């Protein structure tokens, strides 16, 4: 397995890692800003340079290359596999009213024989990530791991794009199946937020739309905690996610707001907000966020027998980037320190992360985590 990487910024291309994969690469990832991806000529340049490769990618809330985080760039990572074959699928989310059925269709489109891993990039605004993941895991063997993320649009929440047929389009999901007996895939997903305030019972919700906590307007209650930050919803909600738990001692899942509806006094989240679940407000702890990134990297490396991976895809939440600000690159540096110097690191800041917490656990939609997927042949 060989990996090379280029970046487009300040109106020109430059190599970060050059392995001369011009005609060899079978798979290329493009992570970039919404505006950059709307320039078709840039995607065409990538496809022309790698004529034999499948091109996957999406818009972001920040692009990751090596130990750096960029805005308004294109990060291109090309991969040559020696022992792995690929199958690609893209789906328009508007063709499915039920996101679970969409996940079921994607899972059913891949031959399960020797399928090692499914990597998925999704629309970041229309898709209920919980239902999507449930449809996938219910119709794939337990031996098939799943990771990926929801595309981003900075802190604007206006439009997200996914690359399909070498064009960046709205309302799309793309997936790549990796078939191999020799490929090893690792993964880990960890947060690092601190809870505050009391737990409250979700008393009214519908899928990923939250109406009431403890029988009161969830939006009004949430605004009372945010104070002056409430004026900047939904973007400011990234700083104050909700954690969910259904049973004592169960590992909680974090959910981030995608939009608010003042008329209905509701909040829409990236994943389900089940009635009867307990919710609690979270806030940032700088050191714990960095420690979370380290822990995610350790889990992903442990899953590949502690080898240095050839490729690592990092998908972190836009909320973490908003909190860390000038310290954002510290969480990437923390991952690099764990994985080692030979690994090529790419990725993006997202509206949701798809991964198991660790090897042996079930795949989930996460918010506000650092998710690391590692690959080695």
PyMOL commands that set and color helices and strands:
alter all, ss='L'
color gray80, all
select helices_A, chain A and resi 34-37+40-49+93-95+99-108+129-137+218-232+235-239+286-302+318-339
alter helices_A, ss='H'
color red, helices_A
select strands_A, chain A and resi 2-9+12-17+27-32+54-59+63-65+68-70+74-80+85-92+115-122+145-150+162-164+167-169+172-179+184-190+193-195+200-206+209-213+216-217+242-245+253-255+257-261+266-269+278-284+311-317+344-350+352-356+363-366+370-376
alter strands_A, ss='S'
color yellow, strands_A
deselect
rebuild
show_as cartoon
